[in-house]
Amino acid sequence: MNYRQTPEGTYVIGTEATWWHNFIGGSEVTVLVAGKPITGHGVIITDDSAKHDQYGRQLAGFSWRWFSKSLKIIEITPQA
């Protein structure tokens, strides 16, 4: 699992684990990021190939071409 925070403040998580299914249709979530709990709304990026590719490149860098089919991308928008 890997994560990044976007300039807009959302968190992007990349995983190959099967728990990504929990985010189909969106889900409220609390995750620990650098030891701090972040509560927000998480969605799996499946229908937006441009966003999936953009986030995947941010997470995996040059290796993205090897992970592009297996890495699932989750976007978490923190609560205000």
N, C-alpha and C positions, 0 to 999 in steps of 0.2 A: 504494500500500500504506500502511496506517495501523495503528498498534498502541496498545494500552493494557494496563496491568497492573491486574488486579482486586485488591480488598482481600485476597482469599484467596491471592494470589501467582501466579496463573496469568496467562499472557499471551494476549491476544486480538488476532488479526491479521485485518484486512479487506483483501481483494484482488479485483481483477477479472481478474488474469492467469490463464492456464490452468494454472499449476503447482499450483493447489489440488487437482487430481486426485491428486497424490502422497499426499494425506492421507486418501483414502478407505480405511476400515478401520484407520486409525491408522498412525503412523510415528514412529520415533525420529528426532530432529532436533537439530541444533545451529544456533542463530541468533545473530547479533550484535545486541545491543540496547544502544544508547548506547555502542558500542565494546567491550562485554563479551560473551564467549560464554556462551550459556545452552543447556544440554543438557536435553532432556526428551522427553515423548511428545506428539505433536500429532495432533489429530483435526479433521476437517471437521464443522461443525455443520450437519447436513441434516435430521435426524429430529426435532429439538426446536425447533419454531417459536417457542415462548416465549423460549428461550435465544437463538436466532438474532436475534429482534427486540430483546431486551434488549441484547445485545452490539452489534448494529448501531446502536442509538440512542447507545450510549456512544462508538462510533467516528465516526459521521457526524453526530450531533446532529440539528438541524432538517432537514438534507438527507437524512435516512434515507428519507423517503418516495420520493425520486427514485432512491436506490441499493438499495432493499430487494430488488429482483428480481435485480440484477446483481452485488451485492457478496457474495462468498463469505467466510464467517467460519470461522477456524481457531482452535482453543483449544490452547495449549501448556501442559502441566503440567510445571514444572521437576523434575528429579530432586532428591531430598533429600540 
